[in-house]
Amino acid sequence: MKNTYNLRSIAAKAITQVLEQGQSLSAVIPEIQQRISDKDKALLQELCFGVMRTLPQLEWIISQLMAKPLKGKQRIFHYLIMVGIYQLIYTRIPAHAALAETVNGAINLKRPQLKGLINGVLRQFQRQQQELIERANNHISQYLHPKWLLERIQKAYPHNWQNIVDANNQKPPMWLRVNQLHHTANEYLVLLEEASIEAELDKSHPNAIRLLNPCSVNTLPGFDKGWVTIQDRSAQGCAELLTPCNEESILDLCAAPGGKTTHILEIAPKSKVLAIDIDEQRIKRVNENLQRLKLHAVVKTGDGRLPHEWATGEQFDRILLDAPCSATGVIRRHPDIKWLRRNEDIEQLATLQSEILDAIWPYLKKNGTLVYATCSILPQENSEQIKAFLERHSDAELSSETGTQEKPGTQIIPEITGGDGFFYARLTKQ
């Protein structure tokens, strides 16, 4: 049966929702994917994420091809043209097919009269492709980051900021976390080999495996049985650092979508875990992940700044706080972050993080452990945040395995074949 939808127009709609309405791709795409065929899901992702990765370059090229920008209700056709140009530069889709499908997107978007304009712009680009790409590279920053963010990264990492930016602009590697209740990483590697999936073990995380080529979860042995979870190697460090034990009372705060909740329970299946997140929609994902892995936790919606509303006076042996952050360490996974975040967000997020830390600290038992984690690479949210917390709380002590009093915490920066950017600090209550 022939598809009745046009994938390029769907991609243009998704990009419009992000850039004009401030929604994130991770919220927009799953909803759309329910309505399209399996073989189109990967292409939709490639088009939307690819456009976000290379946005300044595509914007500049369109500005050279059109005398007047498309505005208002016609703005979606600007993004449709962008999808067309992205395909011609970055995908192996035959040019004639990319052109035809993109031009036909105008029909699905109920403006067939714009087919001629879209066709003309894309054909003009084809004729001047090499020259326009070279000129774009001379006119715009090759780093493809907004100026404010580039400046923050340069200031924080004067010697290796270029490596970070390069890693941000790559497609992310696909990491698995092997469920140790079922298999060791070595045993699962054998299952992957049998399924003709190339992969390699990670030396620093006992249950982490990197796939040499990303694949659909449906092809992973035992995915539906809970044998394995998709989780970046850096994120796997959180539960490992928490060292949960059976019978302990553990709080996973800001828990959605549940990757870390389930990891805690894989390490300590008899621990009593309470998973809290403020976002009701994302809380559903925590329950789905627990269900797939056949694990149990108490899951509630709640605000990390108001633990008295959901913790009922209880104290915890261990707390994992994966704090809300700028997500500047996971840009390669979520390239729309570059265009959704604003410079002023960083101070607001740092304030929110310190409010949550201060609110939750009294709920940690004496000699208890709190792991503070973010997927950010900015010091304001990380080392500076923990330094200020230690100054405010004399009963908090930093574990020596995560930094020093002067430079608290362990900062991981994104690496092309390695993990995402991440920060951890392990604190004990004296």
C-alpha angles and dihedrals in degrees: 000000000000118000113252093204131077111229095204093056089048089052090049090052092050092049090049090053090054102042100034102031101030096238120146124244090233088062097040103042103054090055092051093044090064089067101048136068121271093246091055095050094078093046092050089053092047092052097045098041092041093054090050091049094053101028100130091051093050092045091053093048092051090049088059094049100047127055092204126028119236110250141179114006090358093058091095088065089057087060091044089057088047090055088051094051092045090055092050093051105034112024136066092229107129109259094237091054093046090050096046094047093046094048090048088054086078089065093053089048088054096244103104089158088071093060091094093051094048092045091049094050094047094047090048088052090051091054093050099029100124095042094046093050091050092048091046090054090053095046103043133045109272087215092077093211129120112262096245093053094045089052092051092050091047091050094048095043108028093167105040106023091116092059090051093050091046091052090048090057095053128088107261123252117244114243127190130203111211114220102239090203087072109025144358116244089254092053092049091048088060090052090052091050090051088052089050092245112142114222144148136214123246118234098209102046116051097212101035124114126177119212112220088215122025114241140180114283088234090070093054113103111253096354090139089049092055097251093134142017131204105242132143115248092240091055089051089064092071099070091036090056092045089058095202119201133206117269091021123127107239132185120205103194121196084014105167132149086023105234092126094040090058092043090056089052093047089056095041109018093175095052119112105240127191112193117198130184133163095219113083094196093052091045086068088063090056090056092046092052092048090049094051091050093042091233130138132227134148106252123198139167111239147139115255090217092058107050092154087072095060110012096066093211093302121144124213134222090214135014127195111197111188091183126213105260147161090274088221089147093062101047092123088059094041108026091170086074087079091063100033098051123079129203092245091056091075095065091043091051092047089054092049091049093052091048091053093045092051093045096050100041094082088056092063116094121237109277087017124139128236121189114199113199138173135175088225131110096200118109093218089068096036130027093013090048093053093042090056091046092053089051091052096046117051091184092061119095127187116229110240091231089068105052137284136289089260094048107019123192138023114274118201119191123207115268125196096240095014134069132306124268108281142160130207134181122180115208131185127201112233 
